[in-house]
Amino acid sequence: MKKKIAILGNMNNSYFCLTRYLRDAGYDVTLYQFKGEPAHFTPQNDCYDDSYKEYTISWKWGHPYQLMTISGEKIRAEFEKYDFLIGSGAAPAYLHKAGLTLDLFFVYGWDLYKAPFFRIHNPLYTLQYFHCLYHTRAGIRKAKHMTIGDSSPVFDKLLGKLKFSGRRHNFCSPAVYEPDYNPQSITRHYAASSSYHLYKKIRDENDFIVFHNTRQIWKTTKNPIAIKDNDVFFKAFKRFKDTTDKKVAVVAFEYGWDYDASKDLCKKIGIENNVHWFPLSARKELMVGMSMCDVVAGEFRNSWFTYGVVFEAMAACKAILHNRIDSLYPNEVLYPMLSATNEDEIFSQLCFAFNNPDEAKKMGEGANKWYKSQAVDKTIKELGQLLQQKFSTPVKIANGTS
């Protein structure tokens, strides 16, 4: 009989994709979507059929403040039937309350750098907050394994504060299901896309397009880790635009605390007619637009090795422009990219990609190969080794990803 695996939480749709890759490799996996996760992070927004209904559950619990209103016995009854528990977000808290141990804490970010530490909260929910905080800390400390897809020193300090005693890994969540979004596949979905005609119009009217689908956060500084420096990007694009007579454009999204401020900035510096704003979109719609761009622009304030926008660019075979300080990642296999940390460097890299389209294309293709080998196959292999340790089952690698 196959061992049963549960994945708790689906922030950023990362864990839906992980579920799909594990199922491709032959594992029996069920995904639990938590209450309160953003509506656009749902399986139906990230695939082109309804087969996900067979192995996903929209759990009516999972919000941090709900933990106080559900008994440990009820949680245990839901999850004790599984042989291996993978979780993110509030999963450590829920399982600890039930007396269950998380086999693998699969960090997405906020659940490690914010959730386990005291922060200002709504005083109306003080009891709920401290109830969840206690179980979150205890659940993380008792997890057998933890993986963080970024080896940034930021996370080393956090783990020291938490006194995590399990085994740490650095394999990442394969956050995008590449078989749906690579250049050979995505064109099959153009006809069903509600936004294809809008993206096609932008493509037809421009010689060079930068796709900037990260959140707009640069004026609001309450969370330094979340700042993207979108303003620096727009200023660099303005300089780039002024160097050419060709038609150039940016596609951006009304997503993040500061998108109104970004719109005002674009108008102030005279690029409002070059920047095309789209509403917050499902990934399957967004990827249609990305397939028609030349370069994808990510974050520029903090150096991160990978994140969702980077993986989306890789899946689409597009060159990714963002901040990656290579000296921070001495043990990582580096992927080809356009690296920039400030306005001058962003400007320079935009000029390079524009003047060297074949090189930019090769970067995207190389990054796609890296994604399939390092983010998909490596992760499934290492997860398989953890399962093998617990069950003595054969290690498997996802079919068709090499």
N, C-alpha and C positions, 0 to 999 in steps of 0.2 A: 504493500500500500504506500502511495506517495505521501511524503511528509507535507503538512499544510503550513504555508507561510502567510502571515498577515502583514500588510504594510499600513500603518496608521498615520493618516494625514496626507494632504496633497497640495501643499503650498507651492505655488509657481508651476503647477502641473508636473513638477519634476518626478513625482513618485508614481504618477500614472504611466509615464514613460518607462520608469524603472520596472514597473509591473509588467508592461508589455514585453520588454526585453527578457525578463526572467521567464515569462510564459513561453516566449519564443524558444528559450533554452530548455523547455520541458518541465519547468517547476509549476507546482500548484500554488498559485498566489492570488490572494484576495486583497483589494485595495479598499480602505475605509476613508471616505471623504469626511472631514470634520465640519461640524456646525460653525458657521462664521467665516469660513474661508472665502476669499473674494469670488464673486460670481463668474468672473471670466476665467478662473482657474478650475474648470470642470472638464471632465473627459469629453463631453459632447462638443466642446470648443476646440478640441485638439485632435480630432480624428474625423474620418469621412464615412463612418458607418456606425451602427448601434451595437456592435458586438461587445463593447465595453460593459454593457448591462449584465453580461453573464458573470463578471468577476469584480464588479465594483459595488460598494454599498454606501449610500448616503446616510451616514449615521446621524441620528438626531442629537447626539452629544458631541463633545470634543472642544467646545469653546472653553477657555480657561475659567471663566466665571461660572460656568455650569457645574464645575467639579464638585462644588459644595452641595449641590442638590441631587447628586446621584450616589448611591451606595457602592461601597467597594465590592459587595457581593454581586451587584448587577453588572459591574464592569467585568468581574472575573467570569461570570457566566457567559459573557460575550466572547472573551478572548482565550480562555483556558483550553479551548478545543484546538488551538493552533500550536504547532511544534516549534515555530521560530517566529519571533516578533521583531519587526523593523519599524521604527517610528521616528517622527519629527514633531516639531511644534509642541503641543501639550501632551503628547503621548507618554513621555516619562512620568508626568504627574498622574495621569489616569491609571497607568499600570501600577505605579507605586501604591496608590490608594487601594488597589485591588490585591496587593501582595504578590504581584507578578513582576518578573524581571525583564527588562528590555534587553533582547539579545544584541541589537545594533541600534544605536542612536545615530540616525543619518541626518546630520546637521544641515539646515538650509541657510542659517545666518542669524536672524533675530532670535531664534530659539536657543542660541548659545550666548550671543553678546548682549542680549537684553533680558530675556525671560527669567533667568535664574538669579538676577540681581535686583536689589531694591531700586525702584524708580517712582517718580511722581505718578499718582493714579487718581482716578475719580473717587472722592471720599464716600460716595454713595455705595461703593463696592469694596470698602476696606476689608471686611471679613472675607469676602470671596477672594480678594487679591492675595491676602496673606495665607489663606488655606491652599491656594494653588501654588504660591511661591514655595511653601514648605515642601510640598510633594514634588515640585519640579526639581528643586535642588537634590532632594533625596533620590529621586528617580534617576537623575543623570549620574550621580555618584555611584549608584549600584549597577548601572548598565554594564554589560560584559564587554561590549565593544563600542567604539565611537568612530565615525569617519567624517572628516572635514575636507571638502574638495579643494581647499586652498591652504597652502602651508605658510600663510602669512604669520609673522611673529605676533600679530594681534591676538590670535587664538591661543598661542602658547601661554600668554599671560592670564587669559580667562580660565584655562584649564587648571592653572596653578591655584587660582582663587577658589575654584570649585572642589579641589582635592579629588579629582577624578582618579579612580584606582584601576579602571579597566584598561583595555588595550586600545591605543589610538592608531587609526589608519588615515591615509590621505587619498584614498580613491574617491572619485567624485560620482555624483548622481548623473547618469546620462539623461539630461533634462529635456532632450528633444528626440522624438522618434524619427530618425533620419530617413528610413525607407519611405515615409510619406512626403518628405520635403526636399529631397535631392532634386537636381535639375531634370533628371529623367522621369521623376514621378509627379512633380508639382503641376506640370502643364495639363495633366489629365483632370485636374480639379478646377481649372480656370472657368469652365462653363457653369459650374455650380456656385461660383463665388459671387457674393453680392457686391463686392467692391472691385472686381477685376477691371471693369470699364473705367473706373476712376484712376486706378494705377496705370492702366494702358495709355490713357490720355496724357498723363504726366510723362511717361516713357517716350511717347511719340513726339512730345513737344520739347524734349531736352536731350542734350548731348551727354550729360553726366549727372548722376543722381546719387546723393548720399542718404542712406536710410538710417534715421536716428530714433530708434524705438525704445531707448532707455527712459526711465521716469525723469520728469523735469523737476530737479531739486538742486537749487543753487543759491537762492535768496533766503530760504528758510534753513537756518543752521542749527536747529535744536539737536540734530543727530549727526555728528560729524562723519560717521561711517556711511551715511546715506547720501551725502552730497556728491553730485555728479559733475559739477562745473559745466553745465550746458551753456551758460553764458559765454564761457571761454571758447567753446566750440563755435557758437554762432558768430562771434567776433572774428575768429580765424576764417570761417567760411566767407564772411564779408570781404576780407582781404583777398581770399582766393578768387572770388567772383570778379573782383575788380582787376584781376590780372588777365582776364580772357574775354574775348568777344563771343565765345560759345555760350549756349544756353545751359545753365547749371541750376540744380534744384536740391532742396532738402525735403524729405518726408519725415514729419514728426507727429507726435501723438499727444492728445489732451489727457495726460497721465502724469501724476505727481503733483506735489503741493504748489509748484511754481509755474505751471504751464501758462497761466495768464500773464505772469511777469515775463516769461519768454516771448510771448506774442508782442508785448509792449516793447521789449528790447529789439526784436526783429524790425518792428516799425521804426523805432528810433534810429537804428543804424542803416535803414534803407534796404532791407532784404525781405520785407513782408511779401513781396510778389514772387519771391523765389522759394519760400517755405510753405509747404502744403500740409495743413493740419488735419489729422484724422481723429475721430473719437476713439476712446479705449476700445480695443478690438480683440476678438477671439484670435488665438494663435493661427488657426487654419486660414483666417482672412489676412492677417498680418503677413504670413509667409508668402502669400500670393504677391503682395507688393514687394517684399524683399527679393523675390526671384527676379524682379525686373530692374534692380538697382545695380550700381557699380561698386559701391563701398558701403559697409555698415559702420556706423560710429557708436561707440559705447560710452564708458565713463572716463573722466579725466582727473578727478580730484585724488582718489585713492588708487593705489596699485593693487589689482586683484588678478589672480592667475586665470580664473575662469568664472563665468556667471551666465545667466540665462541668455542674454543678448549675444554673448560670444558664441555659445553653443548653437543658437539659431543661425548665426552667420556661417558657422562651420557646416551645419546641415545643408544650407543653401549654396555652399561652395563660393561664398563671398569673402573678400578680404575684410578683416576686422581692424578698425582703427580705435585704439584705446590705450589706457595707461597700464603698462606692465613693466615694472622695474626688475629686470632679469636677475640681478644680483640677490634678490630676495628669495629666489627659487633655485638654489644650487643643485637640488636633487631631482628636479623635474625635467622631463623631456619637453623641450620648448617647441611650440608650433609657430609656423610662419605668420607674421602679422605686420601691421603698420603701427609702430610704437610712438606715443606722444604723451608728454606730461604738461605741456603749456601751450599758449597760443601760437608761439613761433613754430613749435614742432608740429602742431596740428596743421597749420598753414603749409608747412613744408611737405608733410605727408600727403595732403590733399593734392598739392601740385604734382608730387611724384606719381600718385595713382592716376591722375588725369593724363599726364604725359607718357605714362608707361602702362597702358591698359593690359598688355599681355603679361607683364610681371604681376600686376594686381590679380589677374585671373589665376595665375599659377599659385599665388599665395592662398587664394580661396580653395583651390583644389588640394593643395598640400595640407591646409587646416582640416579639410574634410577627411582626409586619410588619417590624420592625427586623431580626430574625434572618434572614428570607428575603431581604431586600435587602442587608444589610451583611455577614452572616456566610456566606451561601450565594452569591448572585449576584455580589457583589463579589469574593469569593475565587475563584470559578470564572473570572470575567473576568480577574483579574490573573494567575492561573495560565495562562490561555489566552494572555495576552500574553507570558509567559516562554517558552511553547512556540512561539509565533509567532516570537519572536526567534531561536530555535534552528532551527526547521524551516520557517519561512515558511508556517505553516498558518493557516487562518482562526480568529479568536477566536470562541469559542462560550460561551453562557450556558446553565446547566442548564434544561431544559424544566420548566414548571409550578411554578417557585419564586417567580415574581414575583406 
